[in-house]
């Protein structure tokens, strides 16, 4: 078995390089020098992404979990337009509030998110402070050169006596003199576009920065057409766009990405129960992808960190190689209260409340006063939202699976995907390209390919073919040898242990199906 490698010991450089070399992720527009914040998913990356996407849909929409009271939950799927009426984004608060505070450097022309800039401040409070974004060692070097001083590290937002008065003594990243940073300014993260022939302010629309709003805009349609009762959910997977100022860490933060979001509509008094339920269900789901328990944590948002719509929020965080020993965001589970439906009611003048017939009958039975029943049976639902990134989930599985194997002969790396999510399920290899072996391999390939993605290859040594399969995370390699010709058996090699078992040719499909379902 392979020895697990701690995330901090995995190199992002090697992961990115393997992704490019093996067809998982390519820089977008590479032949034109790339375009910052955009990535293309190659054949294997697409397959991995689709496998995660399908599992999310399966677990959310097709076969969702049993609810906290023992009843099945009901979640419907949706695929809304990326571009909606721009008024929707005014109502949602994104036009006015979806901003990151940014600081500019007047000298280097760099622009940084205020909360991403860290500063090394001398503990004696004397002299200059040095700011950095990614590279702490560069700031440390400058300080050492300056004098051997002890320092404390702060983010720009939490500098002691936080105010711009501290700025003149800060030496910004990549510059030599102090005082080049501007005050923080709001920077809207929405990408705009101009559908139709006229390109003026009136024609301006936005590429959605989240899939969630398409769900709120269709809440009434679904309610009116799908015979649903509260509580219920609407789920959507799709592209979102944000004009991220500092896209970075490979596909972690990009300008075009995919989200998997579900809005759970429920009576206000049940909101906390469902918040707790979805929080734990989502953690279970991440573990079902094969992510180690120790690499996932919950992090509750502090009050001053909550998004404009949120009453409470907890993040599921992952131990990425580039955040280790700290964890970084993977999914947010937010209690959005009635914010969105109320906002869209006000802005669109369309009522988005709910008449709770079950509650009405119950209150009648309890003998509650008529006016009171009327008042209580019509309300605006609360929303609990598990919102995750599909492309970020791809990154998590790539990081989780990546295992350097210096001691294994032939392969430098093994991608240890859980077999269910591996892009290719098996490689079928004739040991030599003669003596009836290629024909048997081809026949088996055709049989397996009817139901699962498999590959066959006759070129190079068997060791080299195994090594390629290890690097793309194929869980099984099937060798067709002399015994296959004489006894109709093959050997199946396990990617993680390299152990081989001999089984009959007619048993291969059932054997793989059992392993892939685990
Ligand atoms: N509807 C709520 C919402 O969009 P969010 O925390 O801004 O909440 C949800 O986004 C998830 O989408 C994040 O947890 C992350 O996984 C993913 N995500 C957000 N911005 C991203 C970006 N620029 N690149 C890749 N994934 C991103």
Boltz pocket constraint, residues with backbone or C-beta under 6 A from the ligand:
constraints:
  - pocket:
      binder: B
      contacts: [[A, 209], [A, 210], [A, 211], [A, 212], [A, 242], [A, 244], [A, 251], [A, 252], [A, 253], [A, 254], [A, 255], [A, 256], [A, 257], [A, 258], [A, 259], [A, 261], [A, 329], [A, 330], [A, 331], [A, 332], [A, 385], [A, 387], [A, 388], [A, 389], [A, 390], [A, 391], [A, 392]]
      max_distance: 6.0
